Amino acid sequence: MKNYTKNLFVAGILASTLFSSCEKENNTPTPDDGINGTELANFLNANNPISVESESATGWAKPSWAVDADYSGTDVDITNAETLTGNITSDLTLSANSVHFLKGGVHVKAGVTLTIEEGVKIVDPDEAGVSYLMIEQDAKIIAQGTAQNMIVFTTENASSIGAPGSWGGIIINGHAPINNGDESGRAVPEVAGDGIWYGGNQPTDNSGILEYVRLEFGGNQITADKEHNGFTFNGVGSGTIVRNLQAHKGADDGFEWFGGTVNAENLVSTDNGDDSFDWTEGWVGTATNLYGENVTQGDRGLEGDNNQANNAMEPFSFPTLKNITLINQGASNSQGLKLREGTKVKIENIVVQGYPTGVSIEHDITLTHVHASYFPENGKEAENSFIISDIKVLESTTPIEYKESR
């Protein structure tokens, strides 16, 4: 989910001169200075530097603790359920294997820690209102399930009436840098209130721990053109631990990063309505072991952006992604990877299967990153700011394409 109507501090001017006119040592012609996007896209399509036929690409297999993409949802005995609602203003622990209703927007306030022990079930009630859990800046969530006894967020009577968009998701707001902030480096989350911000100048900020947590049926619609995600990381810092998580059958993205420096490992996105994995606003973390699969709904396996208002805004989105599998079982008519709006990226070991277009790289600034990484000027080293290595694209009509800004 993207929202570009938040408070922006837009700085920087889009570069107008892109490349020199030298020839490469391999005699591949270099685009002239000031080349337009159409010519640059044509050049990269003709001299495609990214091979999508790696024999050694293996991706990452879905782990045993994750449910299948066609899983119908987790029914929970709510007989003795307690209720979470409003603001959490003092430290709170949800005891192992307990059940709780999540009613409305529940905010963990600054200075407060919410601890969720293994096996806890948190349920969106079958009633009016939009439920979500927000961790504000300077608050923490310590949610530690186990592979055998995961923490599950779901909806009432999930396997019989559960549907994508039944509730919101988990939103974490940190103090790490973003490229979409005001003069103080901060922006307002899409689900906001007075004094709620994300972003700043603390790259090692710590918002807690998420481990062995599954979210089902998230992605509730906020307005006509905005929806919640499953897991939303807003300016989250590298001191936060994120691993062994699953977003399942939501209405929007499974995982989305709005800037920040947080790292992640072992993430599963199954049958979510938009992108399995999505980033924007200058995210620079590392994500290792990603699995995305769609069977009934979905758009892109992975969508990466820098900044829509200014594709050259710094800090650039520049994540490192390792060991990825993206599978489309006919639910999507889109791309496995959509990399655009000036993002940089390093991707290692990825398998993309079943998308009409395997990889789509779009917008002039994004294309300049590709060119500078693969076709450096004579005597200069490559920038290594946009590298996709060890990739295999299967069952795609268009394995890879380069497209200019529109």
MIKOLGU-268667 format. One record per residue (C-alpha): chain; x, y, z; residue in three letters. Coordinates in Angstrom, 2 decimals. Layout:
! MIKOLGU-268667
+------+---------+---------+---------+------+
! migu !      c1 !      c2 !      c3 ! logu !
+------+---------+---------+---------+------+
!    A !       X !       Y !       Z !  ala !
...
+------+---------+---------+---------+------+
***
This chain:
! MIKOLGU-268667
+------+---------+---------+---------+------+
! migu !      c1 !      c2 !      c3 ! logu !
+------+---------+---------+---------+------+
!    A !    0.00 !    0.00 !    0.00 !  met !
!    A !    1.37 !    3.40 !   -0.92 !  lys !
!    A !    0.29 !    6.82 !    0.34 !  asn !
!    A !    2.04 !    9.81 !   -1.13 !  tyr !
!    A !   -0.27 !   12.48 !    0.28 !  thr !
!    A !    1.44 !   12.48 !    3.66 !  lys !
!    A !    3.50 !   15.48 !    4.75 !  asn !
!    A !    6.47 !   15.60 !    2.41 !  leu !
!    A !    9.76 !   17.39 !    2.55 !  phe !
!    A !   10.81 !   17.13 !   -1.08 !  val !
!    A !   14.40 !   18.02 !   -1.74 !  ala !
!    A !   16.76 !   17.40 !   -4.61 !  gly !
!    A !   16.52 !   17.85 !   -8.35 !  ile !
!    A !   16.20 !   15.00 !  -10.82 !  leu !
!    A !   19.50 !   14.53 !  -12.62 !  ala !
!    A !   19.37 !   15.67 !  -16.21 !  ser !
!    A !   22.68 !   14.30 !  -17.44 !  thr !
!    A !   22.87 !   10.54 !  -17.25 !  leu !
!    A !   25.87 !    9.06 !  -19.00 !  phe !
!    A !   29.01 !    9.78 !  -20.96 !  ser !
!    A !   29.44 !    8.76 !  -24.59 !  ser !
!    A !   32.47 !    6.49 !  -24.12 !  cys !
!    A !   32.45 !    2.98 !  -25.49 !  glu !
!    A !   32.92 !    0.00 !  -23.22 !  lys !
!    A !   35.87 !   -2.32 !  -23.40 !  glu !
!    A !   33.52 !   -4.97 !  -24.80 !  asn !
!    A !   32.53 !   -2.51 !  -27.56 !  asn !
!    A !   28.99 !   -2.19 !  -26.22 !  thr !
!    A !   27.88 !    1.34 !  -27.14 !  pro !
!    A !   27.27 !    3.75 !  -24.29 !  thr !
!    A !   24.20 !    5.98 !  -24.39 !  pro !
!    A !   24.93 !    9.65 !  -25.05 !  asp !
!    A !   24.80 !   12.35 !  -22.38 !  asp !
!    A !   21.28 !   13.55 !  -21.65 !  gly !
!    A !   19.66 !   10.45 !  -23.07 !  ile !
!    A !   15.93 !   10.28 !  -22.53 !  asn !
!    A !   14.15 !    7.42 !  -20.85 !  gly !
!    A !   12.89 !    5.90 !  -24.05 !  thr !
!    A !   16.39 !    5.64 !  -25.50 !  glu !
!    A !   17.75 !    4.28 !  -22.24 !  leu !
!    A !   15.02 !    1.64 !  -22.04 !  ala !
!    A !   15.68 !    0.67 !  -25.66 !  asn !
!    A !   19.41 !    0.40 !  -24.95 !  phe !
!    A !   18.91 !   -1.87 !  -21.94 !  leu !
!    A !   16.35 !   -4.04 !  -23.71 !  asn !
!    A !   18.81 !   -4.49 !  -26.59 !  ala !
!    A !   21.82 !   -5.10 !  -24.33 !  asn !
!    A !   20.07 !   -6.83 !  -21.45 !  asn !
!    A !   22.72 !   -7.34 !  -18.75 !  pro !
!    A !   20.61 !   -9.44 !  -16.37 !  ile !
!    A !   20.41 !  -13.13 !  -17.13 !  ser !
!    A !   17.17 !  -14.74 !  -15.96 !  val !
!    A !   18.20 !  -18.31 !  -16.74 !  glu !
!    A !   20.50 !  -19.18 !  -13.85 !  ser !
!    A !   20.99 !  -22.90 !  -13.43 !  glu !
!    A !   21.98 !  -22.52 !   -9.78 !  ser !
!    A !   19.11 !  -20.36 !   -8.49 !  ala !
!    A !   17.19 !  -22.26 !   -5.83 !  thr !
!    A !   15.13 !  -19.59 !   -4.05 !  gly !
!    A !   13.81 !  -20.50 !   -0.59 !  trp !
!    A !   11.31 !  -23.23 !    0.24 !  ala !
!    A !    8.27 !  -22.53 !    2.40 !  lys !
!    A !    9.19 !  -23.52 !    5.98 !  pro !
!    A !    7.30 !  -26.19 !    7.91 !  ser !
!    A !    5.87 !  -23.68 !   10.41 !  trp !
!    A !    4.01 !  -21.76 !    7.70 !  ala !
!    A !    0.49 !  -22.66 !    6.53 !  val !
!    A !   -0.21 !  -23.33 !    2.85 !  asp !
!    A !   -1.49 !  -20.62 !    0.53 !  ala !
!    A !   -4.96 !  -22.24 !    0.41 !  asp !
!    A !   -5.27 !  -22.53 !    4.21 !  tyr !
!    A !   -8.80 !  -21.48 !    5.21 !  ser !
!    A !   -7.93 !  -19.75 !    8.48 !  gly !
!    A !   -7.62 !  -20.44 !   12.19 !  thr !
!    A !  -10.78 !  -20.91 !   14.23 !  asp !
!    A !  -10.36 !  -19.88 !   17.87 !  val !
!    A !  -12.39 !  -20.67 !   20.98 !  asp !
!    A !  -13.42 !  -17.19 !   22.14 !  ile !
!    A !  -15.40 !  -18.30 !   25.20 !  thr !
!    A !  -12.98 !  -16.72 !   27.66 !  asn !
!    A !  -11.56 !  -14.01 !   25.40 !  ala !
!    A !  -10.48 !  -10.75 !   27.00 !  glu !
!    A !  -10.52 !   -7.45 !   25.11 !  thr !
!    A !   -7.79 !   -5.11 !   23.92 !  leu !
!    A !   -9.04 !   -1.66 !   22.96 !  thr !
!    A !   -7.92 !    1.97 !   22.88 !  gly !
!    A !   -4.50 !    3.06 !   24.11 !  asn !
!    A !   -2.13 !    0.80 !   26.02 !  ile !
!    A !   -0.40 !    3.17 !   28.44 !  thr !
!    A !    1.43 !    0.78 !   30.78 !  ser !
!    A !    3.41 !   -2.40 !   30.22 !  asp !
!    A !    1.15 !   -5.32 !   29.39 !  leu !
!    A !    1.80 !   -9.05 !   29.00 !  thr !
!    A !   -0.58 !  -11.40 !   27.18 !  leu !
!    A !    0.00 !  -14.79 !   28.78 !  ser !
!    A !    0.83 !  -17.87 !   26.76 !  ala !
!    A !   -2.11 !  -19.49 !   24.93 !  asn !
!    A !   -4.59 !  -16.81 !   26.01 !  ser !
!    A !   -7.24 !  -15.37 !   23.66 !  val !
!    A !   -7.98 !  -11.68 !   23.18 !  his !
!    A !  -10.34 !   -9.60 !   21.05 !  phe !
!    A !   -8.75 !   -6.67 !   19.23 !  leu !
!    A !  -11.38 !   -3.93 !   19.06 !  lys !
!    A !  -10.72 !   -0.81 !   17.03 !  gly !
!    A !   -7.34 !    0.85 !   16.70 !  gly !
!    A !   -5.18 !   -0.32 !   19.59 !  val !
!    A !   -2.12 !    1.88 !   20.13 !  his !
!    A !    0.89 !    1.01 !   22.26 !  val !
!    A !    2.06 !    4.40 !   23.51 !  lys !
!    A !    5.61 !    5.74 !   23.91 !  ala !
!    A !    7.57 !    4.21 !   26.75 !  gly !
!    A !    5.30 !    1.14 !   26.94 !  val !
!    A !    6.08 !   -2.50 !   26.06 !  thr !
!    A !    3.44 !   -4.96 !   24.89 !  leu !
!    A !    4.63 !   -8.53 !   25.45 !  thr !
!    A !    2.82 !  -11.36 !   23.66 !  ile !
!    A !    3.78 !  -14.87 !   24.70 !  glu !
!    A !    3.69 !  -18.04 !   22.62 !  glu !
!    A !    0.37 !  -19.44 !   21.45 !  gly !
!    A !   -1.62 !  -16.24 !   22.02 !  val !
!    A !   -4.57 !  -15.76 !   19.66 !  lys !
!    A !   -5.71 !  -12.21 !   18.90 !  ile !
!    A !   -9.10 !  -12.05 !   17.20 !  val !
!    A !  -10.91 !   -9.35 !   15.27 !  asp !
!    A !  -14.55 !   -9.58 !   16.44 !  pro !
!    A !  -17.38 !  -10.06 !   13.98 !  asp !
!    A !  -18.79 !   -6.54 !   14.44 !  glu !
!    A !  -18.55 !   -3.04 !   13.00 !  ala !
!    A !  -15.28 !   -1.14 !   13.24 !  gly !
!    A !  -11.71 !   -1.49 !   11.97 !  val !
!    A !   -9.22 !   -3.24 !   14.23 !  ser !
!    A !   -5.45 !   -2.84 !   13.99 !  tyr !
!    A !   -2.43 !   -2.82 !   16.31 !  leu !
!    A !   -0.05 !    0.15 !   16.17 !  met !
!    A !    3.27 !    0.39 !   17.94 !  ile !
!    A !    4.08 !    4.09 !   18.23 !  glu !
!    A !    7.55 !    5.63 !   18.29 !  gln !
!    A !    9.41 !    4.83 !   21.53 !  asp !
!    A !    7.05 !    1.93 !   22.26 !  ala !
!    A !    7.95 !   -1.76 !   21.91 !  lys !
!    A !    6.30 !   -5.03 !   21.00 !  ile !
!    A !    7.86 !   -8.27 !   22.21 !  ile !
!    A !    5.88 !  -10.96 !   20.36 !  ala !
!    A !    7.70 !  -14.28 !   20.54 !  gln !
!    A !    5.89 !  -17.41 !   19.49 !  gly !
!    A !    7.51 !  -20.70 !   18.58 !  thr !
!    A !    7.46 !  -22.86 !   15.48 !  ala !
!    A !    5.18 !  -25.31 !   17.32 !  gln !
!    A !    3.00 !  -22.68 !   19.01 !  asn !
!    A !    2.77 !  -19.54 !   16.91 !  met !
!    A !    1.13 !  -16.27 !   17.84 !  ile !
!    A !   -1.87 !  -15.84 !   15.51 !  val !
!    A !   -3.86 !  -12.72 !   14.62 !  phe !
!    A !   -7.09 !  -13.68 !   12.87 !  thr !
!    A !  -10.79 !  -12.94 !   12.63 !  thr !
!    A !  -13.77 !  -14.47 !   14.39 !  glu !
!    A !  -14.98 !  -17.73 !   12.79 !  asn !
!    A !  -12.04 !  -17.50 !   10.40 !  ala !
!    A !  -12.37 !  -20.77 !    8.49 !  ser !
!    A !  -16.08 !  -20.26 !    7.79 !  ser !
!    A !  -16.52 !  -16.51 !    7.25 !  ile !
!    A !  -13.00 !  -15.09 !    7.29 !  gly !
!    A !  -12.23 !  -12.87 !    4.32 !  ala !
!    A !   -9.34 !  -10.64 !    3.24 !  pro !
!    A !   -9.70 !   -7.18 !    4.78 !  gly !
!    A !  -11.56 !   -8.32 !    7.89 !  ser !
!    A !   -9.21 !   -6.21 !   10.04 !  trp !
!    A !   -6.11 !   -4.07 !    9.65 !  gly !
!    A !   -2.70 !   -5.40 !   10.58 !  gly !
!    A !    0.35 !   -4.60 !   12.68 !  ile !
!    A !    1.93 !   -1.16 !   12.16 !  ile !
!    A !    5.30 !   -0.37 !   13.76 !  ile !
!    A !    6.66 !    3.18 !   13.82 !  asn !
!    A !   10.35 !    3.80 !   14.45 !  gly !
!    A !   12.91 !    6.60 !   14.39 !  his !
!    A !   15.09 !    5.31 !   11.53 !  ala !
!    A !   15.71 !    7.48 !    8.43 !  pro !
!    A !   13.14 !    7.80 !    5.64 !  ile !
!    A !   13.18 !    9.94 !    2.48 !  asn !
!    A !    9.58 !   11.12 !    2.76 !  asn !
!    A !    9.77 !   13.25 !    5.88 !  gly !
!    A !    9.39 !   16.88 !    6.87 !  asp !
!    A !   12.22 !   19.13 !    8.08 !  glu !
!    A !   12.70 !   16.92 !   11.14 !  ser !
!    A !   12.80 !   13.74 !    9.05 !  gly !
!    A !    9.37 !   12.54 !   10.18 !  arg !
!    A !    6.14 !   11.65 !    8.39 !  ala !
!    A !    2.60 !   10.75 !    9.47 !  val !
!    A !    1.49 !    7.11 !    9.19 !  pro !
!    A !   -1.44 !    6.28 !    6.95 !  glu !
!    A !   -3.42 !    5.32 !   10.04 !  val !
!    A !   -2.69 !    8.35 !   12.20 !  ala !
!    A !   -3.76 !   10.51 !   15.07 !  gly !
!    A !   -2.50 !   13.53 !   16.94 !  asp !
!    A !    1.21 !   13.31 !   17.64 !  gly !
!    A !    1.79 !   10.04 !   15.77 !  ile !
!    A !    4.89 !   10.00 !   13.57 !  trp !
!    A !    7.52 !    7.76 !   12.05 !  tyr !
!    A !   11.03 !    8.33 !   10.76 !  gly !
!    A !   13.99 !   10.26 !   12.13 !  gly !
!    A !   17.75 !    9.99 !   12.51 !  asn !
!    A !   18.25 !    6.87 !   14.64 !  gln !
!    A !   19.19 !    4.01 !   12.30 !  pro !
!    A !   19.69 !    1.53 !   15.18 !  thr !
!    A !   16.32 !    2.32 !   16.80 !  asp !
!    A !   14.72 !   -0.66 !   18.55 !  asn !
!    A !   10.95 !   -1.29 !   18.36 !  ser !
!    A !   11.13 !   -4.80 !   19.85 !  gly !
!    A !   10.83 !   -8.37 !   18.55 !  ile !
!    A !    8.45 !  -10.11 !   16.15 !  leu !
!    A !    9.06 !  -13.84 !   15.93 !  glu !
!    A !    6.80 !  -16.72 !   14.86 !  tyr !
!    A !    3.73 !  -14.56 !   14.27 !  val !
!    A !    1.03 !  -15.20 !   11.64 !  arg !
!    A !   -1.47 !  -12.58 !   10.50 !  leu !
!    A !   -4.64 !  -13.76 !    8.73 !  glu !
!    A !   -7.26 !  -11.74 !    6.77 !  phe !
!    A !   -5.70 !   -8.29 !    7.29 !  gly !
!    A !   -5.66 !   -5.37 !    4.87 !  gly !
!    A !   -8.87 !   -3.59 !    5.86 !  asn !
!    A !   -9.67 !   -0.64 !    3.60 !  gln !
!    A !   -8.96 !    2.78 !    5.12 !  ile !
!    A !  -10.33 !    4.96 !    2.31 !  thr !
!    A !  -11.36 !    4.40 !   -1.29 !  ala !
!    A !   -7.71 !    4.10 !   -2.38 !  asp !
!    A !   -5.83 !    2.96 !    0.74 !  lys !
!    A !   -5.73 !   -0.29 !    2.64 !  glu !
!    A !   -3.82 !   -1.64 !    5.60 !  his !
!    A !   -1.03 !   -4.14 !    4.97 !  asn !
!    A !   -0.31 !   -7.27 !    6.96 !  gly !
!    A !    2.98 !   -6.15 !    8.55 !  phe !
!    A !    3.86 !   -2.47 !    8.07 !  thr !
!    A !    7.32 !   -1.21 !    9.06 !  phe !
!    A !    7.39 !    2.60 !    9.18 !  asn !
!    A !   10.92 !    3.94 !    9.67 !  gly !
!    A !   11.79 !    0.90 !   11.78 !  val !
!    A !   15.39 !    0.65 !   12.96 !  gly !
!    A !   17.95 !   -2.14 !   12.81 !  ser !
!    A !   17.72 !   -2.77 !   16.55 !  gly !
!    A !   14.33 !   -4.40 !   15.93 !  thr !
!    A !   14.27 !   -8.19 !   15.45 !  ile !
!    A !   11.99 !   -9.45 !   12.67 !  val !
!    A !   11.98 !  -13.14 !   11.76 !  arg !
!    A !    9.75 !  -16.14 !   11.12 !  asn !
!    A !    6.58 !  -14.27 !   10.16 !  leu !
!    A !    3.66 !  -15.04 !    7.85 !  gln !
!    A !    1.05 !  -12.74 !    6.32 !  ala !
!    A !   -1.85 !  -14.80 !    4.99 !  his !
!    A !   -4.86 !  -13.89 !    2.83 !  lys !
!    A !   -4.83 !  -10.15 !    3.44 !  gly !
!    A !   -6.46 !   -7.63 !    1.12 !  ala !
!    A !   -3.29 !   -5.63 !    0.40 !  asp !
!    A !    0.46 !   -6.23 !    0.73 !  asp !
!    A !    1.78 !   -8.98 !    2.94 !  gly !
!    A !    4.85 !   -7.01 !    4.10 !  phe !
!    A !    5.71 !   -3.37 !    3.43 !  glu !
!    A !    8.64 !   -1.22 !    4.46 !  trp !
!    A !    8.33 !    2.58 !    4.48 !  phe !
!    A !   11.98 !    3.58 !    4.80 !  gly !
!    A !   14.01 !    2.49 !    7.78 !  gly !
!    A !   16.94 !    0.17 !    8.34 !  thr !
!    A !   15.31 !   -2.93 !    9.85 !  val !
!    A !   16.53 !   -6.35 !    8.73 !  asn !
!    A !   14.34 !   -9.43 !    8.43 !  ala !
!    A !   14.63 !  -13.15 !    7.86 !  glu !
!    A !   12.27 !  -16.01 !    7.09 !  asn !
!    A !    9.17 !  -14.18 !    5.82 !  leu !
!    A !    6.20 !  -15.90 !    4.17 !  val !
!    A !    3.46 !  -14.10 !    2.25 !  ser !
!    A !    0.60 !  -16.31 !    1.05 !  thr !
!    A !   -2.36 !  -15.32 !   -1.12 !  asp !
!    A !   -2.36 !  -11.63 !   -0.24 !  asn !
!    A !   -4.42 !   -9.32 !   -2.41 !  gly !
!    A !   -1.68 !   -6.97 !   -3.62 !  asp !
!    A !    2.10 !   -7.47 !   -3.43 !  asp !
!    A !    3.72 !  -10.17 !   -1.38 !  ser !
!    A !    6.62 !   -7.85 !   -0.46 !  phe !
!    A !    6.80 !   -4.09 !   -1.00 !  asp !
!    A !    9.14 !   -1.23 !   -0.07 !  trp !
!    A !    9.40 !    2.53 !   -0.56 !  thr !
!    A !   10.70 !    5.75 !    1.07 !  glu !
!    A !   14.34 !    4.70 !    1.43 !  gly !
!    A !   14.39 !    1.26 !    3.06 !  trp !
!    A !   18.00 !    0.03 !    3.30 !  val !
!    A !   17.74 !   -3.20 !    5.33 !  gly !
!    A !   18.60 !   -6.80 !    4.45 !  thr !
!    A !   15.89 !   -9.45 !    4.05 !  ala !
!    A !   16.97 !  -13.08 !    3.89 !  thr !
!    A !   14.68 !  -16.00 !    2.97 !  asn !
!    A !   11.42 !  -14.76 !    1.45 !  leu !
!    A !    8.59 !  -16.94 !    0.13 !  tyr !
!    A !    5.55 !  -15.54 !   -1.67 !  gly !
!    A !    2.73 !  -17.54 !   -3.26 !  glu !
!    A !   -0.69 !  -16.60 !   -4.64 !  asn !
!    A !   -3.52 !  -18.94 !   -5.56 !  val !
!    A !   -6.77 !  -16.90 !   -5.56 !  thr !
!    A !   -5.73 !  -13.22 !   -5.51 !  gln !
!    A !   -2.68 !  -11.02 !   -5.76 !  gly !
!    A !   -0.67 !   -8.61 !   -7.90 !  asp !
!    A !    3.15 !   -8.55 !   -7.81 !  arg !
!    A !    5.44 !  -10.87 !   -5.97 !  gly !
!    A !    7.78 !   -8.05 !   -5.10 !  leu !
!    A !    7.41 !   -4.30 !   -5.69 !  glu !
!    A !   10.25 !   -1.90 !   -4.92 !  gly !
!    A !   10.09 !    1.91 !   -5.05 !  asp !
!    A !   12.24 !    4.81 !   -3.92 !  asn !
!    A !   10.07 !    7.94 !   -3.80 !  asn !
!    A !    7.19 !    8.68 !   -6.13 !  gln !
!    A !    7.32 !   12.46 !   -5.80 !  ala !
!    A !   11.06 !   12.55 !   -6.56 !  asn !
!    A !   12.62 !    9.36 !   -7.88 !  asn !
!    A !   16.11 !   10.74 !   -7.08 !  ala !
!    A !   15.34 !   11.49 !   -3.42 !  met !
!    A !   17.97 !   10.38 !   -0.92 !  glu !
!    A !   18.53 !    8.20 !    0.96 !  pro !
!    A !   17.66 !    5.89 !   -1.90 !  phe !
!    A !   15.80 !    2.70 !   -1.17 !  ser !
!    A !   18.63 !    0.18 !   -1.31 !  phe !
!    A !   17.74 !   -3.16 !    0.32 !  pro !
!    A !   19.68 !   -6.39 !   -0.02 !  thr !
!    A !   17.46 !   -9.44 !   -0.62 !  leu !
!    A !   18.74 !  -13.01 !   -0.47 !  lys !
!    A !   17.07 !  -16.36 !   -1.20 !  asn !
!    A !   13.60 !  -15.65 !   -2.60 !  ile !
!    A !   10.83 !  -17.71 !   -4.16 !  thr !
!    A !    7.82 !  -16.03 !   -5.78 !  leu !
!    A !    5.08 !  -18.29 !   -7.19 !  ile !
!    A !    1.91 !  -17.29 !   -9.01 !  asn !
!    A !   -0.66 !  -20.05 !   -9.45 !  gln !
!    A !   -2.64 !  -18.07 !  -12.03 !  gly !
!    A !   -4.02 !  -15.45 !   -9.61 !  ala !
!    A !   -1.95 !  -12.55 !  -10.95 !  ser !
!    A !   -1.69 !  -11.01 !  -14.41 !  asn !
!    A !    1.20 !   -8.81 !  -13.31 !  ser !
!    A !    4.96 !   -9.02 !  -12.69 !  gln !
!    A !    7.01 !  -11.20 !  -10.38 !  gly !
!    A !    9.35 !   -8.28 !   -9.66 !  leu !
!    A !    8.44 !   -4.64 !  -10.29 !  lys !
!    A !   11.42 !   -2.37 !   -9.54 !  leu !
!    A !   10.72 !    1.30 !  -10.18 !  arg !
!    A !   10.66 !    4.97 !   -9.06 !  glu !
!    A !   14.42 !    5.14 !   -8.54 !  gly !
!    A !   14.99 !    2.22 !   -6.20 !  thr !
!    A !   18.37 !    0.59 !   -5.89 !  lys !
!    A !   18.59 !   -3.06 !   -4.89 !  val !
!    A !   20.83 !   -6.09 !   -4.58 !  lys !
!    A !   19.08 !   -9.43 !   -5.10 !  ile !
!    A !   20.83 !  -12.78 !   -4.76 !  glu !
!    A !   19.32 !  -16.20 !   -5.53 !  asn !
!    A !   15.72 !  -15.78 !   -6.63 !  ile !
!    A !   13.20 !  -17.98 !   -8.44 !  val !
!    A !   10.18 !  -16.33 !  -10.08 !  val !
!    A !    7.49 !  -18.66 !  -11.43 !  gln !
!    A !    4.17 !  -18.22 !  -13.20 !  gly !
!    A !    3.96 !  -14.44 !  -13.65 !  tyr !
!    A !    3.24 !  -13.13 !  -17.17 !  pro !
!    A !    6.23 !  -10.81 !  -16.77 !  thr !
!    A !    9.08 !  -12.07 !  -14.65 !  gly !
!    A !   10.99 !   -8.83 !  -14.03 !  val !
!    A !    9.95 !   -5.27 !  -14.92 !  ser !
!    A !   12.36 !   -2.38 !  -14.30 !  ile !
!    A !   10.78 !    1.02 !  -14.82 !  glu !
!    A !   11.44 !    4.79 !  -14.65 !  his !
!    A !   14.46 !    6.71 !  -15.85 !  asp !
!    A !   16.35 !    6.95 !  -12.55 !  ile !
!    A !   15.93 !    3.21 !  -11.92 !  thr !
!    A !   17.30 !    2.52 !  -15.38 !  leu !
!    A !   20.32 !    4.75 !  -14.69 !  thr !
!    A !   21.14 !    2.59 !  -11.67 !  his !
!    A !   21.03 !   -0.52 !  -13.84 !  val !
!    A !   23.23 !    1.06 !  -16.49 !  his !
!    A !   25.79 !    2.39 !  -14.03 !  ala !
!    A !   26.00 !   -1.03 !  -12.37 !  ser !
!    A !   26.39 !   -3.13 !  -15.51 !  tyr !
!    A !   27.91 !   -0.70 !  -18.05 !  phe !
!    A !   30.38 !    1.49 !  -16.15 !  pro !
!    A !   32.49 !    4.05 !  -17.99 !  glu !
!    A !   36.00 !    3.02 !  -19.05 !  asn !
!    A !   38.39 !    3.23 !  -16.15 !  gly !
!    A !   35.64 !    3.32 !  -13.53 !  lys !
!    A !   34.24 !    0.61 !  -11.34 !  glu !
!    A !   30.58 !   -0.31 !  -11.48 !  ala !
!    A !   28.37 !    1.35 !   -8.89 !  glu !
!    A !   26.93 !   -2.01 !   -7.78 !  asn !
!    A !   23.78 !   -0.18 !   -6.76 !  ser !
!    A !   21.41 !   -2.33 !   -8.82 !  phe !
!    A !   22.47 !   -5.97 !   -9.14 !  ile !
!    A !   20.24 !   -9.01 !   -9.63 !  ile !
!    A !   22.35 !  -12.15 !   -9.56 !  ser !
!    A !   21.47 !  -15.82 !   -9.71 !  asp !
!    A !   17.88 !  -15.46 !  -10.91 !  ile !
!    A !   15.66 !  -17.99 !  -12.65 !  lys !
!    A !   12.37 !  -16.94 !  -14.30 !  val !
!    A !    9.97 !  -19.74 !  -15.18 !  leu !
!    A !    6.67 !  -19.82 !  -17.09 !  glu !
!    A !    6.73 !  -16.13 !  -18.08 !  ser !
!    A !    5.79 !  -14.76 !  -21.50 !  thr !
!    A !    8.15 !  -11.81 !  -20.90 !  thr !
!    A !   11.06 !  -12.87 !  -18.67 !  pro !
!    A !   12.45 !   -9.30 !  -18.30 !  ile !
!    A !   11.66 !   -5.81 !  -19.58 !  glu !
!    A !   12.99 !   -2.27 !  -19.16 !  tyr !
!    A !   10.51 !    0.63 !  -19.34 !  lys !
!    A !   11.00 !    4.39 !  -19.35 !  glu !
!    A !    9.17 !    6.88 !  -17.14 !  ser !
!    A !    5.65 !    7.63 !  -18.25 !  arg !
+------+---------+---------+---------+------+
***
